[in-house]
C-alpha cells in the first residue's frame, strides 16, 4: 500500500509541476499585455522567470543543507530543475509557434 501511495504522490507532484510551468507561461502573457508588448515580451518574461527560478535553486539547496536536511535539499534541487525544464520547454514551444 505504501508503494501505491508513493506513486500517487509522485503523480500529484508531476501534475503540480506541469500546472506551475503553465501558470508561468500565462503570467508572462499577462505581463506582455500589461506592458503593451506582444509575443517577444511574453517570451522575454518567461526567460526572466526561468532565470529567477534557476537562481533560487542554489539558495534553497544551501538553506536546506545548512538546516541539516540533505535529502530535502536533493529533492528540492531535482524538482526545481524539473520545473525550470518544463518552463524552458514551454518557451521553446512558444518560440517554435512564432510567439505567445
Buried (B, 14 or more C-beta within 10 A) or exposed (E): EEEEEEEEEEEEEEEEBBEBBEEBBEBBBEBBEEEEBEBEBBBBBBBEBBEEBBEEBEEBBEEBBEEEEEEBBEBBBEBBEBBBEBBBEBBEEBBEEEBB
